[in-house]
Amino acid sequence: MGSVSDIVVQLHRQPEADVDEIFVRRWSPRAMSGEAISEPELRTLFEAARWAPSCFNGQPWRFVYARRETQPWRAFFELLAEGNQRWAHRAAVLVIVVSRLTFEHDGSPCSTHGYDAGAAWGYLALQASLSGLVAHGMRGFDHERARAMLDAPDEYAVQAMVAIGRPGRVEDLPERLQAREVPSGRKPLAELAFEARLPATRSR
């Protein structure tokens, strides 16, 4: 690590075990420049996601995207919650992630469709970080309107949206978001991984 961005990451994140730096360096900024991303750059992100693991190699994820300055962009953007619209208007691409609820080979239920789609999103996010791009996943959007807009069949679940862009200036974010524009920490490893059984949980 050596760039200003890497130094910022080091200030906020310290791994507890030996791990490749790509996992620690990846985070989800909101500041984007508004510049376009080329088709080959975008395809690289989707290609990375294509190689994610999935149950029976079913690859249930689907990425539906709109590029800035194209007609579908406005419709995608208007799906976002107001809080996300305040910064995502500078994204180069907006992506809706959906996943297939059933296996294509026999039509049986695929209980891991969301798990597998999450793995694909993780691969995309890591590739974006390696490519010097920003990829920020979002829950805050109108899922039902997205389903209707995409004319998504019943066997698909609408999972999330992703804003992708080139890094921008923190000063261009709304003031209340500027202080949050730092890499987030993580829970201690001892709270996330357990041998043999989950620990007892406190009743509330």
Helices and strands as residue ranges (DSSP letters): H 4-12, H 21-25, H 39-50, G 55-57, E 61-67, H 71-79, H 82-88, E 93-100, H 113-130, E 134-138, H 143-150, E 156-165, G 170-172, H 175-178, G 189-191
